[in-house]
Amino acid sequence: MEAKEIDRKMIRPSIPSGSRDFSSEEVYKRQYIFRIIKGVFEKYGYQPIETPVMENLETLEGKYGEEGDRLLFRILNSGDFKKDISASEFAESTAHQLIPKVAAKGLRYDLTIPFARYVVMHQNEINFPFKRYQIQPVFRADRPQRGRYREFYQCDADVIGSDSLVNEMELVRIFDEVFSILGITVTIKLNNRKILSGMAASINASNKFSDITVAIDKLDKIGLQGVRQQLTKNGLSESQIQILEKFFSLTGEAKQMLNEAKLLLIDSETGLKGIAEVEKIIELLDISGTTKAAVEVNFTLARGLDYYTGAIMEVKPNEIKMGSIGGGGRYDDLTGVFGLKGVSGVGISFGADRIYDVMEELKLFPATTQTGIKILFTHFNEASLNYSLPLLQQVRVEEIPAEIYPSSEKIKKQLKYADDKRIPFVVLAGEDEMRTGKLTLKNMQSGEQQSLSIEEIIQKLK
């Protein structure tokens, strides 16, 4: 018994690296972000679905490229996961060899592959084109750092069953509208995986396409010299790297960049098709009206996931140094691995956790996001408490969030409670208030006090 008590004292409360607790204030702020994103998604015709936090490993593995597979969280089988493996086999096998024998499930890496699996399983229940959104957490066994977590929320919108570039145009508009409402000034970058494929073909390195895209996707993180070193390590020659650098060095207006890229890709049918698709998206954006965000073509944008096949996009904040806070792209036949061939889709994702960090640093959250309670009832004694309880319920019936301080403490303490919770109004019900039916309503921000009936208070709060 004593030993158990000692053990309890030795435990230091902690959470896994890369995960976080959220206070009430933080949750309110996160919910504010989710509400804005959800509202815009639904305005554009997207409908919500949810998928399990766990997927079968066969659903996840092989869909994100070598680097993505390395970052999957795998879950050991329940019970004695070693029961079907001999001691010698367990000792002599590598981790890679053991995984299929000890783990059949994993935590989802993103929301797109589970969405593809969902579409195939429910294809007879949904109408195509199918526009869905999801706001759920995902998990990556990454190295935690600022803006990069092991558990984080994604807010995805995808349309599947249509290859029209109108979808890409509308997704750019969703990015533009959401960040405009949130007050974040951003740049939306566009590219196309077909252009990148054409680049690889132009240097006779199509077999190195995945290596090239993974390397150039890290340009912002490791710089041009770092990308050069990685490309050299992957077997590209100096002359091949120099040709790729010609693409990277293209700058200016979108139309000018695309025209110059056409000359570099003159012999690549695939690359020219990618340029034509980007040109069409920009044309559709111009027709539909101006965007508040800057939209630019960037040939270094690669999006490291293997399943992208067409247009790709990424969003970066302008006023703060941070990784991408949104991204996405076109994927042809993603459902094919699950048995539904020839169905094209395109989608985007908002990085809610990075968006939170940007808004916090730039102080963009409205004060109204920081509390759900609009009014606190205080009381001086038991009679005051009993008088206030039915009034509290009257306020709640009107859908106004309200609470009552649980005990008759000094009023100063009760007011401090309201101030700490940023509750905007406080009701004081003393002997005079109970006799006249006129309550004292205190504005906690201005300090102004008014004598009002409960009906008048309700109208004021509504």
C-alpha positions as a printed NumPy array, in Angstrom:
array([[  0.   ,   0.   ,   0.   ],
       [  2.797,   2.402,   0.953],
       [  4.732,   1.53 ,  -2.216],
       [  1.695,   2.417,  -4.377],
       [  1.355,   5.774,  -2.655],
       [  5.034,   6.515,  -3.297],
       [  4.605,   5.568,  -6.977],
       [  1.722,   8.012,  -7.344],
       [  3.845,  10.822,  -5.949],
       [  6.609,  10.031,  -8.427],
       [  4.357,  10.504, -11.476],
       [  4.761,  13.884, -13.149],
       [  1.733,  14.892, -15.228],
       [  2.692,  15.279, -18.879],
       [  1.361,  14.862, -22.398],
       [  3.113,  13.417, -25.468],
       [  5.448,  15.762, -27.311],
       [  3.685,  17.434, -30.214],
       [  0.257,  17.386, -28.54 ],
       [ -1.398,  20.123, -26.497],
       [ -4.04 ,  20.899, -23.895],
       [ -6.355,  23.807, -24.713],
       [ -7.803,  26.207, -22.158],
       [-11.397,  27.425, -22.437],
       [-10.19 ,  30.689, -23.972],
       [ -8.147,  28.801, -26.56 ],
       [-11.056,  26.495, -27.388],
       [-13.357,  29.465, -27.953],
       [-10.818,  30.954, -30.339],
       [-10.408,  27.661, -32.201],
       [-14.174,  27.299, -32.454],
       [-14.303,  30.786, -33.95 ],
       [-11.906,  29.666, -36.715],
       [-13.903,  26.488, -37.304],
       [-17.183,  28.444, -37.507],
       [-15.802,  30.785, -40.174],
       [-14.39 ,  27.929, -42.259],
       [-17.522,  25.805, -41.889],
       [-19.735,  28.74 , -42.85 ],
       [-17.815,  29.38 , -46.072],
       [-17.693,  25.668, -46.941],
       [-21.467,  25.416, -46.618],
       [-21.992,  28.635, -48.572],
       [-20.215,  26.961, -51.502],
       [-22.338,  23.812, -51.291],
       [-20.084,  21.441, -49.305],
       [-21.7  ,  18.981, -46.865],
       [-20.149,  17.525, -43.684],
       [-19.024,  13.947, -43.131],
       [-16.809,  12.346, -40.458],
       [-14.5  ,   9.312, -40.594],
       [-12.841,   7.259, -37.808],
       [ -9.613,   8.433, -36.222],
       [ -8.221,   4.932, -36.945],
       [ -7.926,   3.383, -40.386],
       [ -6.639,   0.01 , -41.509],
       [ -2.934,   0.327, -42.312],
       [ -3.533,  -1.009, -45.814],
       [ -5.756,   2.039, -46.387],
       [ -2.984,   4.444, -45.371],
       [  0.311,   2.889, -46.428],
       [  1.729,   3.648, -49.853],
       [ -0.511,   6.693, -50.461],
       [  1.708,   9.531, -49.2  ],
       [  5.133,   8.657, -50.589],
       [  8.114,   7.325, -48.663],
       [  8.307,  10.332, -46.343],
       [  4.583,  10.209, -45.564],
       [  4.731,   6.491, -44.78 ],
       [  7.566,   7.181, -42.343],
       [  5.358,   9.64 , -40.437],
       [  2.397,   7.271, -39.956],
       [  1.457,   6.415, -36.375],
       [  0.924,   2.649, -36.267],
       [ -1.131,   1.008, -33.512],
       [ -0.024,  -2.282, -31.945],
       [ -2.606,  -5.05 , -32.161],
       [ -4.708,  -5.564, -29.036],
       [ -3.689,  -8.147, -26.457],
       [ -0.409, -10.019, -26.852],
       [  0.726,  -8.577, -30.182],
       [  3.77 , -10.933, -30.172],
       [  1.817, -14.165, -29.713],
       [  2.155, -15.3  , -33.358],
       [  5.855, -14.417, -33.622],
       [  8.661, -16.619, -32.35 ],
       [ 11.262, -15.12 , -30.029],
       [ 14.023, -15.575, -32.63 ],
       [ 11.908, -13.988, -35.393],
       [ 11.094, -11.052, -33.139],
       [ 14.752, -10.563, -32.222],
       [ 16.12 , -10.885, -35.768],
       [ 13.488,  -8.937, -37.727],
       [ 13.774,  -5.254, -38.547],
       [ 11.   ,  -2.876, -37.464],
       [  9.881,  -2.658, -41.1  ],
       [  9.542,  -6.452, -41.276],
       [  7.679,  -6.671, -37.957],
       [  5.077,  -3.965, -38.555],
       [  2.681,  -6.049, -40.71 ],
       [  2.726,  -8.773, -38.037],
       [  2.149,  -6.622, -34.966],
       [  0.069,  -3.675, -36.293],
       [ -3.003,  -3.699, -38.547],
       [ -4.297,  -0.193, -37.825],
       [ -2.94 ,   3.345, -37.836],
       [ -3.984,   6.892, -36.964],
       [ -5.083,   8.851, -40.016],
       [ -2.349,  10.988, -41.584],
       [ -4.76 ,  13.296, -43.38 ],
       [ -8.469,  13.455, -44.271],
       [ -8.133,  12.921, -48.042],
       [ -7.262,   9.209, -48.174],
       [-10.008,   8.348, -45.631],
       [-12.366,  10.428, -47.79 ],
       [-11.426,   8.395, -50.884],
       [-12.062,   5.199, -48.927],
       [-15.414,   6.624, -47.746],
       [-16.47 ,   7.476, -51.313],
       [-15.796,   3.938, -52.526],
       [-17.62 ,   2.336, -49.593],
       [-20.637,   4.66 , -49.942],
       [-20.651,   5.194, -53.71 ],
       [-24.239,   3.957, -54.06 ],
       [-25.508,   6.393, -51.411],
       [-23.965,   9.661, -52.625],
       [-24.59 ,  11.885, -55.625],
       [-21.726,  12.843, -57.923],
       [-20.128,  15.316, -58.095],
       [-19.921,  14.903, -54.324],
       [-18.842,  17.964, -52.328],
       [-17.893,  17.224, -48.744],
       [-16.083,  18.923, -45.898],
       [-14.472,  17.518, -42.75 ],
       [-13.1  ,  19.258, -39.66 ],
       [-11.264,  16.605, -37.631],
       [ -7.839,  15.899, -36.094],
       [ -5.029,  14.084, -37.94 ],
       [ -1.768,  12.618, -36.646],
       [  1.814,  12.619, -37.908],
       [  4.924,  11.21 , -36.245],
       [  6.827,  14.376, -37.138],
       [  9.464,  16.309, -35.201],
       [  7.481,  18.872, -33.185],
       [  8.358,  22.537, -33.725],
       [  6.64 ,  25.907, -34.008],
       [  3.626,  25.493, -36.265],
       [  4.201,  21.737, -36.607],
       [  2.424,  19.295, -34.29 ],
       [  1.891,  15.557, -34.048],
       [ -1.826,  15.99 , -33.461],
       [ -3.566,  18.809, -35.286],
       [ -6.845,  19.667, -36.96 ],
       [ -7.425,  19.831, -40.684],
       [-10.415,  21.509, -42.265],
       [-10.887,  19.892, -45.681],
       [-13.201,  20.549, -48.593],
       [-13.177,  18.181, -51.583],
       [-15.297,  17.659, -54.658],
       [-15.05 ,  14.273, -56.328],
       [-16.58 ,  13.024, -59.564],
       [-15.796,  16.098, -61.683],
       [-12.683,  17.125, -63.629],
       [-13.912,  20.685, -64.315],
       [-11.415,  23.432, -63.462],
       [-14.335,  25.486, -62.148],
       [-13.805,  23.455, -58.962],
       [-10.204,  24.663, -58.628],
       [-11.324,  28.246, -59.189],
       [-13.975,  27.959, -56.457],
       [-11.509,  26.412, -54.016],
       [ -9.166,  29.362, -54.549],
       [-12.149,  31.621, -53.797],
       [-12.878,  29.671, -50.591],
       [ -9.29 ,  30.275, -49.459],
       [ -9.626,  33.942, -50.342],
       [-12.943,  34.395, -48.531],
       [-12.006,  32.561, -45.34 ],
       [ -8.715,  34.401, -44.846],
       [-10.373,  37.712, -45.684],
       [-12.977,  37.144, -42.93 ],
       [-10.282,  36.053, -40.457],
       [ -8.266,  39.174, -41.279],
       [ -5.138,  37.316, -42.441],
       [ -3.397,  38.784, -45.497],
       [ -2.205,  35.86 , -47.616],
       [ -0.683,  34.856, -50.934],
       [ -2.223,  31.89 , -52.765],
       [  0.387,  30.055, -54.837],
       [ -0.566,  27.964, -57.875],
       [  1.296,  25.302, -59.807],
       [  0.517,  22.009, -61.549],
       [  2.068,  18.596, -61.056],
       [  1.969,  18.112, -64.837],
       [  4.336,  21.081, -65.161],
       [  6.666,  19.44 , -62.646],
       [  6.381,  16.169, -64.569],
       [  7.296,  18.065, -67.736],
       [ 10.316,  19.56 , -65.959],
       [ 11.509,  16.089, -64.974],
       [ 10.986,  14.817, -68.526],
       [ 12.879,  17.795, -69.99 ],
       [ 16.031,  16.681, -68.141],
       [ 15.462,  12.952, -68.843],
       [ 14.747,  12.307, -65.153],
       [ 11.132,  11.101, -65.177],
       [ 12.244,   8.146, -63.06 ],
       [ 13.385,  10.664, -60.433],
       [ 10.092,  12.623, -60.399],
       [  9.223,  11.788, -56.788],
       [ 12.76 ,  12.64 , -55.597],
       [ 12.627,  15.969, -57.446],
       [  9.229,  17.   , -56.051],
       [ 10.144,  16.023, -52.478],
       [ 13.359,  18.055, -52.748],
       [ 11.904,  21.233, -54.261],
       [  8.944,  21.11 , -51.842],
       [ 11.535,  21.84 , -49.128],
       [ 12.925,  24.94 , -50.851],
       [ 11.47 ,  27.32 , -48.237],
       [ 12.907,  25.234, -45.406],
       [ 16.396,  24.302, -46.631],
       [ 17.085,  26.925, -49.331],
       [ 18.352,  26.495, -52.867],
       [ 21.706,  25.101, -51.75 ],
       [ 19.958,  22.495, -49.607],
       [ 17.723,  21.497, -52.53 ],
       [ 20.791,  21.245, -54.777],
       [ 22.503,  18.938, -52.293],
       [ 19.429,  16.735, -52.022],
       [ 19.028,  16.516, -55.807],
       [ 22.716,  15.641, -56.17 ],
       [ 22.347,  12.987, -53.482],
       [ 19.414,  11.545, -55.473],
       [ 21.581,  11.158, -58.578],
       [ 20.904,  14.293, -60.65 ],
       [ 23.809,  15.816, -62.561],
       [ 24.908,  19.445, -62.364],
       [ 23.563,  20.126, -65.869],
       [ 20.15 ,  18.665, -64.937],
       [ 19.996,  20.782, -61.766],
       [ 20.882,  23.927, -63.752],
       [ 17.932,  23.345, -66.107],
       [ 15.591,  22.917, -63.13 ],
       [ 16.928,  26.191, -61.722],
       [ 15.758,  27.975, -64.878],
       [ 12.186,  27.082, -63.873],
       [ 12.78 ,  28.153, -60.27 ],
       [ 14.154,  31.525, -61.36 ],
       [ 11.055,  32.495, -63.408],
       [  9.341,  35.465, -61.758],
       [  6.881,  38.203, -62.636],
       [  3.22 ,  38.28 , -63.668],
       [  1.481,  34.912, -64.006],
       [  0.891,  35.202, -67.761],
       [  4.512,  36.139, -68.406],
       [  5.817,  33.25 , -66.292],
       [  3.528,  30.759, -68.017],
       [  4.589,  31.966, -71.466],
       [  8.276,  31.617, -70.536],
       [  7.616,  28.139, -69.11 ],
       [  6.006,  27.102, -72.401],
       [  9.317,  27.739, -74.154],
       [ 11.155,  25.573, -71.63 ],
       [  8.548,  22.799, -71.962],
       [  8.031,  23.052, -75.715],
       [  8.68 ,  19.326, -76.215],
       [  6.576,  18.132, -73.265],
       [  2.899,  17.519, -74.022],
       [  2.232,  16.829, -70.341],
       [  3.995,  19.999, -69.198],
       [  2.116,  22.155, -71.734],
       [ -1.187,  20.641, -70.592],
       [ -0.323,  21.628, -67.023],
       [  0.379,  25.201, -68.141],
       [ -2.952,  25.318, -70.003],
       [ -4.778,  24.192, -66.84 ],
       [ -3.17 ,  26.914, -64.721],
       [ -4.002,  29.485, -67.426],
       [ -7.651,  28.345, -67.362],
       [ -7.91 ,  28.637, -63.564],
       [ -6.525,  32.189, -63.698],
       [ -8.926,  33.047, -66.543],
       [-11.906,  31.743, -64.523],
       [-10.774,  33.739, -61.492],
       [-10.547,  36.892, -63.611],
       [-14.045,  36.311, -65.03 ],
       [-15.6  ,  35.679, -61.605],
       [-14.139,  38.814, -60.009],
       [-11.069,  40.029, -58.186],
       [ -9.691,  38.294, -55.105],
       [ -8.511,  40.085, -51.992],
       [ -5.569,  37.702, -51.702],
       [ -2.643,  37.828, -54.119],
       [ -2.752,  34.824, -56.467],
       [  0.599,  33.964, -58.036],
       [  2.145,  31.185, -60.092],
       [  5.11 ,  29.507, -58.394],
       [  6.963,  26.706, -60.169],
       [  8.794,  25.692, -56.968],
       [  5.501,  24.664, -55.375],
       [  5.412,  20.856, -55.39 ],
       [  3.161,  19.605, -52.539],
       [  5.12 ,  16.507, -51.494],
       [  2.221,  14.036, -51.485],
       [  2.338,  11.46 , -54.28 ],
       [ -1.397,  11.402, -54.972],
       [ -1.552,  14.888, -56.562],
       [ -1.743,  14.772, -60.37 ],
       [ -2.913,  18.206, -61.551],
       [ -3.334,  21.712, -60.174],
       [ -1.798,  22.293, -56.748],
       [ -2.133,  25.299, -54.457],
       [ -0.697,  26.572, -51.205],
       [ -1.432,  29.543, -48.933],
       [  1.212,  31.52 , -47.037],
       [  0.599,  34.421, -44.605],
       [  2.202,  37.7  , -45.692],
       [  2.749,  39.375, -42.322],
       [  4.451,  36.606, -40.39 ],
       [  7.08 ,  33.935, -41.059],
       [  5.176,  30.657, -41.003],
       [  4.818,  27.548, -43.141],
       [  1.755,  27.057, -45.303],
       [ -1.614,  27.606, -43.599],
       [ -3.586,  25.975, -46.395],
       [ -3.039,  23.84 , -49.442],
       [ -4.463,  21.242, -51.769],
       [ -4.748,  20.052, -55.318],
       [ -6.19 ,  17.77 , -57.97 ],
       [ -5.928,  13.996, -57.699],
       [ -6.999,  11.721, -60.546],
       [ -8.066,   8.199, -59.68 ],
       [ -7.285,   8.376, -55.944],
       [-10.275,   6.069, -55.398],
       [ -8.798,   3.606, -57.899],
       [ -6.675,   1.883, -55.247],
       [ -9.932,   1.054, -53.451],
       [-11.609,  -0.315, -56.583],
       [-13.419,   2.723, -58.035],
       [-11.503,   3.652, -61.193],
       [-11.463,   6.854, -63.209],
       [-12.979,   9.237, -60.627],
       [-11.193,  12.583, -60.425],
       [-11.284,  14.864, -57.419],
       [ -9.802,  18.068, -56.076],
       [ -9.64 ,  19.455, -52.573],
       [ -8.077,  21.897, -50.151],
       [ -7.179,  21.854, -46.49 ],
       [ -6.892,  24.623, -43.894],
       [ -4.228,  24.153, -41.211],
       [ -6.337,  25.324, -38.269],
       [ -3.517,  25.111, -35.722],
       [ -1.154,  27.249, -37.763],
       [ -3.988,  29.674, -38.501],
       [ -4.539,  29.939, -34.736],
       [ -0.849,  30.72 , -34.174],
       [ -0.884,  33.411, -36.884],
       [ -4.036,  35.038, -35.495],
       [ -2.693,  34.942, -31.947],
       [  0.598,  36.547, -32.918],
       [ -1.102,  39.237, -35.016],
       [ -3.823,  39.757, -32.364],
       [ -6.64 ,  39.156, -34.862],
       [ -9.143,  37.4  , -32.593],
       [-12.219,  39.5  , -31.753],
       [-12.805,  39.947, -28.021],
       [-16.226,  38.316, -28.392],
       [-14.631,  34.916, -29.104],
       [-13.14 ,  34.683, -25.639],
       [-16.216,  33.814, -23.582],
       [-19.491,  32.046, -24.138],
       [-21.213,  33.46 , -21.018],
       [-22.943,  36.808, -21.503],
       [-24.132,  37.487, -17.961],
       [-23.331,  36.451, -14.368],
       [-25.868,  36.61 , -11.544],
       [-24.3  ,  37.513,  -8.212],
       [-25.966,  37.31 ,  -4.776],
       [-25.432,  38.502,  -1.215],
       [-27.144,  35.772,   0.822],
       [-29.524,  32.831,   0.576],
       [-32.568,  35.075,  -0.028],
       [-30.724,  36.817,  -2.869],
       [-29.7  ,  33.441,  -4.307],
       [-33.266,  32.098,  -4.22 ],
       [-34.571,  35.299,  -5.828],
       [-31.97 ,  35.083,  -8.655],
       [-32.395,  31.391,  -9.605],
       [-35.724,  31.733, -11.492],
       [-34.405,  34.884, -13.202],
       [-31.353,  32.922, -14.338],
       [-33.601,  30.299, -15.932],
       [-35.693,  33.028, -17.575],
       [-32.544,  34.334, -19.262],
       [-31.461,  30.858, -20.365],
       [-34.901,  30.142, -21.856],
       [-34.155,  33.067, -24.202],
       [-30.978,  31.223, -25.361],
       [-28.676,  33.702, -23.607],
       [-25.648,  31.955, -22.033],
       [-25.725,  32.764, -18.315],
       [-24.449,  31.467, -14.992],
       [-24.773,  32.196, -11.299],
       [-21.941,  32.379,  -8.791],
       [-22.315,  29.232,  -6.651],
       [-21.89 ,  30.783,  -3.21 ],
       [-22.631,  34.109,  -1.499],
       [-19.036,  35.344,  -1.356],
       [-18.009,  38.967,  -1.087],
       [-19.254,  40.865,  -4.126],
       [-15.678,  41.928,  -4.927],
       [-14.712,  38.272,  -5.329],
       [-17.744,  37.562,  -7.516],
       [-16.968,  40.531,  -9.754],
       [-13.352,  39.396, -10.066],
       [-14.649,  35.989, -11.189],
       [-16.677,  37.7  , -13.932],
       [-13.716,  39.83 , -14.927],
       [-11.334,  36.856, -15.08 ],
       [-13.805,  34.979, -17.314],
       [-14.412,  38.105, -19.405],
       [-18.144,  37.94 , -18.776],
       [-19.441,  41.26 , -20.152],
       [-22.417,  41.823, -17.777],
       [-23.14 ,  41.174, -14.11 ],
       [-26.509,  41.296, -12.304],
       [-26.592,  42.41 ,  -8.656],
       [-29.722,  41.512,  -6.687],
       [-29.71 ,  43.017,  -3.175],
       [-32.564,  43.959,  -0.882],
       [-33.526,  47.065,  -2.905],
       [-33.518,  45.11 ,  -6.189],
       [-35.659,  42.335,  -4.739],
       [-38.165,  44.867,  -3.353],
       [-38.522,  46.92 ,  -6.585],
       [-37.95 ,  44.21 ,  -9.196],
       [-35.383,  46.498, -10.827],
       [-32.039,  44.72 , -11.014],
       [-28.64 ,  46.408, -11.175],
       [-26.928,  45.528, -14.456],
       [-23.202,  46.284, -14.46 ],
       [-21.211,  46.565, -17.716],
       [-17.869,  45.021, -16.796],
       [-15.98 ,  46.828, -19.528],
       [-17.226,  50.382, -19.034],
       [-18.246,  50.121, -15.379],
       [-21.658,  51.649, -16.216],
       [-24.591,  50.484, -14.048],
       [-28.29 ,  50.531, -14.98 ],
       [-31.453,  49.702, -13.049],
       [-33.526,  47.383, -15.293],
       [-36.223,  44.722, -15.081],
       [-35.301,  41.197, -16.121],
       [-37.329,  41.682, -19.33 ],
       [-35.328,  44.82 , -20.149],
       [-32.043,  43.005, -19.424],
       [-33.06 ,  40.179, -21.769],
       [-33.885,  42.64 , -24.557],
       [-30.586,  44.45 , -24.025],
       [-28.564,  41.226, -24.211],
       [-30.474,  39.96 , -27.247]])
